[in-house]
Amino acid sequence: MKFCWTTIMVNNLEESLKFYQHIVGLKLNTRFEAGPGVEIAFLGDGETQVELVDNKNNNQVNLGPDISLGFEVESLDQLMAFLKTENIEIHSGPFQPNPQVKFLFVTDPNGLKIQFVERM
């Protein structure tokens, strides 16, 4: 068995695409209409992708507060400087629970927590 993707229901596909492409750095793989009022986009260049679903027929997105997606970065300090220039607030952190790792959280345009982690 292989993990393929994580699906995120979004309020605004354009806002979410901008965040996941520009802030997270994921590449758009495909984008298509999936029926009346439904548009889907897949992002990511690895084995596992992020699927964004914008369903205009459902006007409420419900995301659990205990769910997050994690992305590895080369430098958390460089990322924090970049987030500041993009007016992206840090939700929590940075934390360094041990000498090998440090991380922080931001939220995407839908309120989903995104974790950025640097392995030292």
Backbone hydrogen bonds, N-H to C=O, Kabsch-Sander energy under -0.5 kcal/mol:
donor,donor_aa,acceptor,acceptor_aa,energy
6,T,49,Q,-1.8
8,I,51,E,-3.1
10,V,53,V,-2.8
16,S,12,N,-2.3
17,L,13,L,-2.9
18,K,14,E,-2.3
19,F,15,E,-2.1
20,Y,16,S,-2.8
21,Q,17,L,-2.5
22,H,18,K,-2.6
23,I,18,K,-0.7
23,I,19,F,-1.7
24,V,19,F,-1.9
26,L,20,Y,-2.8
29,N,42,F,-3.1
30,T,42,F,-1.4
32,F,40,I,-2.7
34,A,35,G,-0.5
34,A,38,V,-3.1
38,V,35,G,-1.9
39,E,54,D,-2.4
40,I,32,F,-2.9
41,A,52,L,-2.3
42,F,30,T,-2.7
43,L,50,V,-2.7
44,G,27,K,-2.7
46,G,48,T,-0.5
49,Q,4,C,-2.4
50,V,43,L,-2.5
51,E,6,T,-3.3
52,L,41,A,-3.1
52,L,50,V,-0.5
53,V,8,I,-2.5
54,D,39,E,-3.0
55,N,10,V,-0.5
55,N,53,V,-0.7
56,K,37,G,-3.6
56,K,54,D,-0.7
58,N,55,N,-1.7
59,N,57,N,-0.5
63,L,61,V,-0.6
67,I,64,G,-1.2
69,L,113,K,-1.9
71,F,115,Q,-2.9
73,V,117,V,-2.8
79,L,75,S,-2.0
80,M,76,L,-2.6
81,A,77,D,-1.8
82,F,78,Q,-2.2
83,L,79,L,-3.1
84,K,80,M,-1.9
85,T,81,A,-1.7
86,E,82,F,-1.5
87,N,84,K,-1.3
88,I,83,L,-2.7
89,E,87,N,-0.6
91,H,89,E,-0.5
91,H,105,F,-2.4
92,S,105,F,-1.4
95,F,103,F,-3.2
98,N,101,V,-0.9
101,V,98,N,-1.2
102,K,118,E,-1.9
103,F,95,F,-2.3
104,L,116,F,-1.8
105,F,92,S,-2.8
106,V,114,I,-2.4
108,D,112,L,-2.6
111,G,108,D,-2.1
113,K,67,I,-0.9
114,I,106,V,-3.3
115,Q,69,L,-3.5
116,F,104,L,-2.5
117,V,71,F,-2.3
118,E,102,K,-3.0
119,R,117,V,-0.5
120,M,100,Q,-3.2
120,M,118,E,-0.5
